[in-house]
Amino acid sequence: MTITDPAPPEIIRQRRLIIATAVSANLLGNIGLIGVNVAAPTISRDLSMSAVEIGWLSLSCLMAMAMFSAPTARLSDIFGRRRVTVYGLWVAILGSAFGALAWSPVSLLVSRAITGLGLVAFFTTVTTMAASAYPPERRGRVLGLIISSVYIGLSVGPLLAGVLVESLGWPSLFWFTVFGLIPPAIFIQFVKNDVPPSVGEKMDFKGMGLWLVAVALIFSGLASLGLNLSLAAIALGLVLLIVFIRRSIKSSSPLLDISLFQNSRRFSFSSLAAYISYLSSFSVSFLLSLYLQYSKGLSPSQAGLMLITQPVVQAFITPFAGRLSDRFDAGRLASLGLAIILTAILFFAINLSATTGDIPLILNMGLFGAGFALFSAPNSNAIMGSVPPKRLGQASGVITVTRLWGQITSVAITTLVFALVIGEGKIQPEHYPKFIIAAKTCFWIFAPLVFTGVIASMARGQTLDS
């Protein structure tokens, strides 16, 4: 899909550079991000990782992204989005290189956290750059193109990861990310330094400290429920989060502008729907990757070939969904998408077993992808369209925060279910029946949550609040 641009030549050139950076960074960055799911069983065997540690492969990266999502969005508003994007790309490159050289579970998890810090910096800021570079009536089309690149990366990721892991070993997946992120790091160098929309405002470092500690406590507690001090960590994290919110409401230069939620029902309910959608859907590909390799006995490349169905459908439909959200009410499109996601998750909850046929699985993964495509771009357009231009960075930060909080909660729930059903040890063949029970339990937890998301999405209203 191309975007016809009537703007002056220099503005067109800058817009194309931003789009090239956003598309290549999302495409190549997400190949490595999703590829770890396919590589997880092989990494587990080589580094002797337990079932809980496998869950932390995703959780360590996502937790770092959630912790620094709001701070990087605010830093980009004050110091410049281009600058934060450049730093984020190089931190992600360094973190991925460290991951390729990892020699133990701890070193690998640390590398994943470093990579997450870099990823969130450019995922958040480059989307804001693209959204602010185009007029509002074309924003849905631009977001659709960028989000489609994410899904193309997710499409190619499982298959490419399977081939790399089988032929060159799992470190090659991390090296691929290293070299894959170099092109967007070059593109962004040619983008002119942008004028920060909040230049002159101060960074709330005390608020940032509260945010970082609160997020770390809440999600480390969620991921370790049942262990000593996990509930205390969650409780303390929630108290600090409340303190952070009260501080932000009173602050003239808050880390996260809470007034966006107070002043716009559309913004609030769109953000809630985003959180619930990612909470209920993020672990699906992880669970299915393990299911196909453990219960079905497929190789990493074979599992990747089956998993490609969902993101391929998402990549195909998302640009059209983005364009539709420029013409029709984005909230209704997003609600329809969530309803389709609910149908797909219920199928997995009811029908998943060691003997489930490949064709029903593939068709349902396609249905799941269609639902998420109809939800993601329209919902992002609804969020970005409900704030003034000066707050686009904050809105993009909220999109990232809700997505990551949902993803982390999803992984935390999955990790907890694994610990309760399978136990702390490695997933051996004798545990495969318990794995099926654990996977179905996760789907039954996610299904009613998606239904709640449908209600929240429908409640946002069709017009912006004053």
C-alpha positions in Angstrom: 0.0 0.0 0.0 1.4 3.4 -0.9 0.5 6.8 0.5 -0.1 9.6 -2.1 1.4 12.8 -0.6 0.5 16.3 -1.9 3.0 18.0 0.4 6.1 20.0 -0.7 9.1 17.8 -1.8 11.2 18.3 1.3 8.3 17.4 3.6 7.6 14.4 1.5 11.2 13.3 1.8 11.1 13.7 5.6 7.9 11.8 5.8 9.2 8.9 3.7 12.4 8.7 5.9 10.2 8.5 9.0 8.0 5.9 7.4 11.1 3.9 6.3 12.5 4.0 9.8 9.2 3.0 11.4 8.4 0.2 8.9 11.9 -1.3 8.9 12.4 -1.1 12.7 9.0 -2.6 13.4 9.4 -5.3 10.7 12.9 -6.4 11.7 12.6 -5.8 15.4 9.5 -7.9 15.7 11.0 -10.8 13.8 13.5 -11.3 16.6 10.9 -10.5 19.3 8.4 -13.2 18.2 11.2 -15.6 17.1 12.2 -16.2 20.7 8.9 -18.0 21.2 9.8 -20.6 18.5 13.4 -20.8 19.8 12.3 -21.3 23.5 12.4 -25.1 23.6 15.9 -25.2 22.0 17.2 -22.4 24.3 15.6 -24.3 27.3 17.5 -27.5 26.5 20.9 -25.7 25.8 20.8 -23.5 28.9 18.8 -26.0 31.1 16.0 -23.5 31.8 12.9 -24.4 33.8 9.3 -23.9 32.7 9.2 -20.7 34.8 12.4 -19.4 33.3 11.1 -20.0 29.8 8.2 -17.7 30.7 10.7 -15.1 31.8 12.3 -15.1 28.3 9.4 -12.9 27.2 8.6 -11.4 30.6 12.1 -9.9 31.2 12.0 -8.1 27.8 8.4 -6.9 28.3 8.9 -5.8 31.9 11.8 -3.5 30.8 9.6 -2.1 28.0 6.7 -1.5 30.4 8.9 0.2 33.0 10.5 2.6 30.5 7.5 3.2 28.1 6.2 6.3 29.9 9.7 7.7 30.7 10.9 7.4 27.0 7.6 8.9 25.7 8.1 11.9 28.0 11.8 12.2 27.2 11.0 12.3 23.5 8.5 15.2 24.0 11.2 17.2 26.0 14.4 16.3 24.2 13.3 15.3 20.8 11.7 12.2 19.3 14.5 11.6 16.8 17.2 11.6 19.5 15.3 9.1 21.6 14.7 6.9 18.6 18.4 6.8 17.7 19.4 5.9 21.3 16.7 3.2 21.5 17.8 1.5 18.3 21.5 1.3 19.4 20.6 0.0 22.9 18.4 -2.7 21.3 21.3 -3.7 19.0 23.7 -3.9 21.9 21.2 -5.9 24.0 20.6 -8.4 21.1 24.4 -8.9 20.7 24.7 -9.6 24.4 21.9 -12.2 24.0 23.7 -13.9 21.2 26.7 -14.4 23.5 24.7 -15.4 26.5 26.2 -18.4 28.5 23.5 -18.9 31.2 19.8 -18.3 31.9 20.7 -15.2 33.9 22.9 -13.6 31.2 20.2 -14.3 28.6 17.4 -12.7 30.7 19.6 -9.6 31.4 20.2 -9.3 27.7 16.4 -9.5 27.0 15.8 -6.7 29.6 18.4 -4.5 27.8 16.9 -5.2 24.5 13.4 -4.3 25.8 14.7 -0.9 27.0 15.9 -0.2 23.5 12.8 -1.6 21.8 10.4 0.5 23.7 12.3 3.7 23.0 12.0 3.5 19.3 8.6 1.6 19.2 7.0 4.5 21.1 8.8 7.5 19.6 8.9 6.5 15.9 5.1 5.9 15.9 4.6 9.4 17.4 6.9 10.9 14.7 4.9 9.3 12.0 1.5 10.3 13.5 2.6 13.9 13.9 4.1 14.1 10.4 0.8 13.5 8.7 -2.6 15.4 8.9 -5.3 13.8 11.1 -7.5 12.7 8.2 -4.6 10.5 7.0 -3.4 9.2 10.3 -5.3 6.0 10.2 -3.8 5.0 6.9 -0.3 5.8 8.2 -0.8 3.8 11.4 -2.3 1.0 9.4 0.9 0.8 7.3 3.2 0.9 10.3 1.2 -1.7 12.2 1.0 -3.9 9.1 4.8 -3.9 9.1 4.7 -5.2 12.7 2.5 -8.1 11.6 4.6 -8.9 8.6 7.5 -9.2 11.0 5.4 -11.4 13.2 4.5 -13.4 10.0 8.0 -14.0 8.9 9.5 -14.3 12.4 8.3 -17.8 13.4 9.3 -19.4 10.1 12.6 -17.6 9.9 13.4 -18.3 13.5 12.7 -22.0 13.0 15.1 -22.1 10.0 17.8 -20.2 11.8 17.6 -22.2 15.0 17.7 -25.5 13.1 20.5 -24.6 10.8 22.7 -22.2 12.8 21.6 -22.5 16.4 19.5 -20.1 18.5 22.2 -17.4 18.9 21.8 -16.7 15.2 18.3 -15.4 15.9 19.8 -12.7 18.1 22.5 -11.9 15.5 19.8 -11.5 13.0 18.2 -8.8 15.2 21.5 -7.0 15.6 22.0 -6.7 11.8 18.3 -6.2 11.1 18.1 -3.0 13.2 21.1 -1.4 11.5 19.1 -0.2 8.5 16.5 1.8 10.5 19.4 3.2 12.6 20.9 4.5 9.3 17.5 5.9 8.0 16.8 7.9 11.1 20.2 9.7 10.7 18.8 11.5 7.7 15.7 12.7 9.4 16.0 16.4 10.4 16.2 17.1 14.1 12.6 17.6 15.2 11.5 20.4 17.5 10.3 18.9 20.8 6.6 19.8 21.5 7.3 20.2 25.2 10.7 21.9 24.9 11.5 23.9 28.1 9.4 21.6 30.3 11.1 19.7 33.1 11.4 15.9 33.4 9.7 14.6 36.5 12.5 12.4 37.8 10.8 11.7 41.1 7.7 10.7 39.3 9.8 8.5 37.0 11.4 6.8 40.0 8.0 6.1 41.5 6.8 4.7 38.1 9.8 2.4 37.6 9.7 0.9 41.1 5.9 0.5 41.0 5.9 -1.3 37.7 8.8 -3.6 38.7 7.2 -4.5 42.0 3.7 -5.2 40.5 4.8 -7.4 37.6 7.6 -9.2 39.4 5.0 -10.0 42.1 2.4 -11.2 39.5 5.0 -13.4 37.8 5.9 -15.0 41.1 2.5 -15.4 42.7 2.6 -18.2 45.3 6.2 -17.5 46.3 7.3 -15.6 49.4 6.6 -11.8 49.4 4.9 -11.9 46.0 1.7 -10.4 47.4 3.6 -7.9 49.4 5.4 -6.8 46.3 2.2 -6.3 44.4 0.6 -4.4 47.3 3.6 -2.1 47.7 3.7 -1.6 43.9 0.0 -0.6 43.8 0.5 1.9 46.7 3.4 3.5 44.8 1.3 3.6 41.6 -1.4 5.4 43.5 1.1 7.9 44.8 2.5 8.3 41.2 -1.0 9.0 39.9 -1.8 11.6 42.6 1.5 13.3 42.0 0.9 13.3 38.2 -2.5 15.0 38.7 -1.0 17.8 40.7 2.1 18.2 38.5 2.4 20.9 35.9 4.9 18.7 33.9 3.8 15.1 34.7 5.6 12.0 33.4 2.2 10.7 32.3 -0.6 13.1 31.7 -3.5 11.6 33.7 -5.8 14.4 32.5 -6.0 12.6 29.2 -8.0 9.9 30.9 -10.1 12.4 33.0 -11.1 14.6 30.0 -11.9 12.0 27.3 -14.1 9.0 27.7 -13.1 7.9 24.3 -9.4 8.0 25.2 -10.0 6.1 28.5 -12.2 3.3 27.2 -10.0 2.9 24.1 -7.0 2.5 26.3 -8.8 0.0 28.5 -9.9 -2.0 25.5 -6.2 -2.0 24.3 -5.0 -3.3 27.7 -7.6 -6.1 27.8 -7.0 -7.1 24.2 -3.3 -7.6 24.6 -3.7 -9.2 28.0 -6.0 -11.8 26.5 -4.1 -12.4 23.2 -0.4 -12.0 23.7 0.3 -15.4 25.1 -1.6 -17.2 22.3 1.3 -17.5 20.0 3.6 -18.6 22.8 1.2 -21.3 24.0 0.6 -22.5 20.5 4.4 -22.6 19.7 5.0 -24.8 22.7 1.9 -26.9 21.9 2.9 -27.6 18.4 6.5 -28.6 19.4 5.7 -30.5 22.6 2.2 -32.0 22.0 2.3 -32.3 18.2 6.0 -33.1 18.0 6.8 -30.6 15.2 10.2 -29.1 14.6 10.8 -25.4 15.2 10.5 -24.6 11.4 7.3 -26.7 11.1 5.8 -25.0 14.1 6.8 -21.6 12.6 5.2 -22.5 9.3 1.9 -23.2 11.1 2.1 -20.1 13.3 2.6 -17.9 10.3 -1.1 -18.0 9.5 -2.2 -15.5 12.2 0.2 -12.7 11.5 -0.1 -13.1 7.7 -3.8 -12.5 8.0 -3.1 -9.5 10.3 -0.6 -8.1 7.9 -3.0 -8.4 4.9 -6.1 -6.9 6.7 -4.5 -4.2 8.9 -3.8 -1.5 6.2 -7.5 -1.8 5.0 -8.7 -1.6 8.7 -6.5 1.6 9.1 -8.0 3.2 6.0 -11.6 2.3 7.1 -10.9 3.9 10.5 -10.3 7.2 8.7 -13.8 6.9 7.1 -16.0 5.2 9.7 -16.1 5.1 13.5 -12.9 3.5 14.7 -14.6 2.3 17.9 -17.1 0.1 16.2 -14.4 -1.5 14.0 -12.3 -2.2 17.1 -15.3 -3.7 18.9 -16.0 -6.0 16.0 -12.4 -7.1 16.1 -12.5 -7.9 19.8 -15.7 -10.0 19.3 -13.8 -12.0 16.6 -10.9 -12.5 19.0 -13.3 -13.8 21.6 -14.6 -16.4 19.2 -11.1 -17.7 18.4 -10.0 -17.9 22.0 -13.1 -19.8 22.9 -12.3 -22.3 20.2 -8.9 -23.0 21.7 -10.3 -23.2 25.2 -12.9 -25.8 24.1 -11.1 -27.8 21.4 -7.4 -27.9 22.1 -6.1 -31.4 22.7 -3.2 -33.6 21.6 -5.4 -34.8 18.7 -6.8 -31.4 17.4 -6.6 -31.4 13.6 -4.1 -29.1 11.8 -6.8 -27.6 9.5 -9.1 -26.4 12.4 -6.0 -24.9 14.1 -4.9 -23.0 11.0 -8.3 -21.7 10.3 -8.8 -20.5 13.9 -5.4 -18.8 13.9 -6.5 -17.0 10.7 -9.7 -15.9 12.4 -7.7 -14.7 15.4 -5.5 -12.7 13.1 -8.5 -11.1 11.3 -10.0 -10.1 14.7 -6.8 -8.5 15.9 -6.3 -6.7 12.6 -9.7 -5.1 12.8 -9.0 -4.0 16.4 -5.4 -2.7 16.5 -5.1 0.1 13.9 -8.7 1.5 14.4 -8.2 1.5 18.2 -4.8 3.2 17.9 -6.4 5.8 15.6 -9.2 6.4 18.1 -6.6 7.0 20.9 -4.4 9.3 18.8 -7.4 11.2 17.5 -8.8 12.0 20.9 -5.8 14.2 22.1 -4.5 17.6 20.9 -1.3 17.5 18.7 0.9 18.5 21.6 0.0 15.4 23.5 0.5 12.9 20.6 3.7 11.7 22.4 1.8 11.1 25.6 -0.9 9.3 23.6 1.6 7.1 21.9 3.2 6.4 25.2 -0.2 5.4 26.6 -0.7 3.0 23.6 2.7 1.5 24.4 2.0 1.3 28.1 -1.4 -0.3 27.7 0.0 -2.8 25.2 3.0 -3.7 27.3 1.0 -3.9 30.6 -1.5 -6.2 28.8 1.3 -8.3 27.4 3.1 -8.6 30.7 -0.1 -9.5 32.5 -0.7 -12.1 29.9 2.8 -13.7 30.3 2.5 -13.4 34.1 -0.8 -15.3 34.1 0.7 -17.9 31.8 3.8 -18.3 33.9 1.7 -18.6 37.1 -0.6 -21.2 35.5 2.5 -23.2 34.3 4.0 -23.1 37.8 0.7 -24.3 39.4 -0.2 -27.0 36.9 3.2 -28.2 35.6 5.5 -27.2 38.5 8.9 -25.6 38.6 10.9 -28.2 36.6 11.5 -28.5 32.9 8.7 -29.6 30.6 9.4 -33.3 30.0 7.3 -35.7 27.8 5.6 -37.0 30.9 4.4 -33.4 31.5 2.8 -32.9 28.1 -0.8 -33.8 29.3 -0.4 -31.3 32.1 0.8 -28.7 29.5 -2.5 -29.2 27.6 -4.4 -28.6 30.8 -2.3 -25.5 31.5 -2.8 -24.1 28.0 -6.6 -24.6 28.1 -6.7 -23.0 31.6 -5.0 -19.9 30.2 -7.6 -19.7 27.3 -10.5 -20.1 29.8 -9.0 -17.2 31.8 -8.6 -15.0 28.7 -12.0 -15.6 27.2 -14.1 -13.7 29.8 -11.5 -10.9 29.8 -11.9 -10.4 26.1 -15.7 -10.2 26.6 -15.1 -7.4 29.1 -12.9 -5.7 26.5 -15.8 -5.8 24.0 -18.0 -4.1 26.5 -15.3 -1.4 27.2 -14.8 -0.9 23.5 -18.5 -0.4 22.8 -18.8 2.0 25.7 -16.3 4.5 24.4 -18.9 6.4 22.4 -18.7 7.6 18.8 -17.7 11.2 19.4 -14.9 12.9 21.2 -15.6 14.3 24.7 -15.0 17.9 25.3 
